[in-house]
């Protein structure tokens, strides 16, 4: 089975987190945490900074490691390194996604999350409720 390694940003601002809607591929219209593939020679952290610049035209600070999700999709195995992050720039531009929403702990489950991202929700709810 093909293996893909990615890094994902759980971007938090004022008690809400950023969710993005995929605009392409077989998982189009599903929601995810922004990020992308770790390239050869890159650390997950460097990949995440690069991917957020490319996808959102934004700069971020990686505040802490949250969790690594291992997930089997029908045609590949995903290793997703997830980090709690904050924006260091004020603007966002959606270069690859159809939409973005800031979700609170109460609205976190109001979108259709990708299966691997769904696994993170209990951890994120804990983070949002703790005020981290």
C-alpha positions as CSV (number, residue, x, y, z in Angstrom):
1,X,0.0,0.0,0.0
2,X,1.2,3.5,-0.9
3,X,2.3,5.5,2.2
4,X,1.9,9.3,2.5
5,X,3.4,11.5,5.2
6,X,1.8,14.9,5.9
7,X,1.8,17.6,8.5
8,X,-1.4,19.3,9.6
9,X,-1.9,22.7,11.4
10,X,-4.6,23.0,14.0
11,X,-4.6,26.8,13.9
12,X,-6.2,28.4,17.0
13,X,-7.3,32.0,17.3
14,X,-9.4,33.5,20.1
15,X,-10.8,30.1,21.1
16,X,-11.7,28.9,17.6
17,X,-9.8,26.8,15.1
18,X,-9.5,26.9,11.4
19,X,-11.1,24.2,9.3
20,X,-10.7,24.2,5.5
21,X,-12.8,22.5,2.8
22,X,-11.1,20.5,0.2
23,X,-11.7,21.8,-3.3
24,X,-10.3,18.9,-5.4
25,X,-9.9,15.1,-5.6
26,X,-11.9,12.2,-4.3
27,X,-12.4,13.8,-0.9
28,X,-13.7,17.1,-2.4
29,X,-16.1,19.0,-0.1
30,X,-14.8,17.2,3.0
31,X,-13.2,19.3,5.8
32,X,-9.6,19.1,7.0
33,X,-6.9,20.8,8.9
34,X,-4.7,22.7,6.5
35,X,-1.2,21.3,5.7
36,X,0.3,18.9,3.2
37,X,2.9,16.4,2.2
38,X,6.3,16.2,3.9
39,X,8.9,16.3,1.0
40,X,12.2,14.4,1.0
41,X,14.7,16.1,3.4
42,X,12.0,18.1,5.2
43,X,10.9,17.8,8.8
44,X,7.2,17.8,9.4
45,X,7.5,21.3,11.0
46,X,9.3,22.7,7.9
47,X,6.7,21.1,5.6
48,X,3.9,22.6,7.7
49,X,5.3,26.2,7.5
50,X,5.8,25.8,3.7
51,X,2.4,24.3,3.1
52,X,0.6,27.0,5.0
53,X,2.4,29.7,3.0
54,X,1.4,27.9,-0.2
55,X,-2.2,27.1,0.7
56,X,-3.2,30.1,2.8
57,X,-0.6,32.8,2.1
58,X,-0.1,32.9,5.9
59,X,2.7,32.7,8.4
60,X,2.3,30.6,11.5
61,X,4.0,29.7,14.7
62,X,4.1,26.0,15.7
63,X,3.2,26.0,19.4
64,X,3.2,22.3,20.2
65,X,3.0,18.8,18.8
66,X,-0.4,17.3,19.3
67,X,-0.5,13.8,17.9
68,X,0.4,11.6,14.9
69,X,-2.5,9.9,13.2
70,X,-2.0,6.7,11.4
71,X,-4.9,6.0,9.0
72,X,-5.6,3.6,6.2
73,X,-7.6,5.1,3.4
74,X,-8.8,2.8,0.6
75,X,-5.7,3.4,-1.6
76,X,-3.0,4.6,0.7
77,X,-1.8,4.7,4.3
78,X,-1.6,8.2,5.9
79,X,0.8,9.3,8.6
80,X,-0.3,12.8,9.7
81,X,1.7,14.8,12.2
82,X,-0.5,17.3,13.8
83,X,0.6,20.5,15.5
84,X,-1.2,23.2,17.5
85,X,-0.4,26.5,15.8
86,X,-1.1,30.2,15.8
87,X,-1.0,32.7,13.0
88,X,1.7,35.3,13.0
89,X,0.1,37.1,10.0
90,X,-3.4,38.6,10.0
91,X,-4.6,37.7,6.5
92,X,-5.5,34.4,4.9
93,X,-6.1,33.6,1.2
94,X,-7.6,30.3,0.1
95,X,-5.3,29.2,-2.7
96,X,-6.4,25.5,-2.7
97,X,-9.5,25.2,-0.6
98,X,-13.1,26.0,-1.4
99,X,-14.0,27.5,2.0
100,X,-12.7,28.0,5.5
101,X,-14.4,28.4,8.8
102,X,-13.4,29.3,12.3
103,X,-15.0,26.6,14.6
104,X,-15.5,26.7,18.3
105,X,-15.6,23.6,20.6
106,X,-19.4,23.8,20.3
107,X,-19.3,23.9,16.4
108,X,-16.3,21.6,15.8
109,X,-18.5,18.7,14.7
110,X,-20.7,20.8,12.4
111,X,-18.7,20.0,9.3
112,X,-17.9,16.7,7.5
113,X,-14.3,16.0,8.6
114,X,-12.0,13.7,6.7
115,X,-11.7,10.4,8.6
116,X,-8.1,10.9,9.7
117,X,-8.9,14.4,10.9
118,X,-11.9,13.2,12.8
119,X,-9.6,11.2,15.1
120,X,-8.1,14.4,16.4
121,X,-11.4,16.0,17.5
122,X,-11.4,14.7,21.1
123,X,-7.8,16.1,21.6
124,X,-8.8,19.4,20.1
125,X,-11.9,19.7,22.1
126,X,-9.8,19.2,25.2
127,X,-7.4,21.9,24.0
128,X,-10.1,24.4,23.3
129,X,-11.8,23.8,26.6
130,X,-8.6,24.2,28.5
131,X,-8.0,27.6,26.9
132,X,-4.6,26.6,25.5
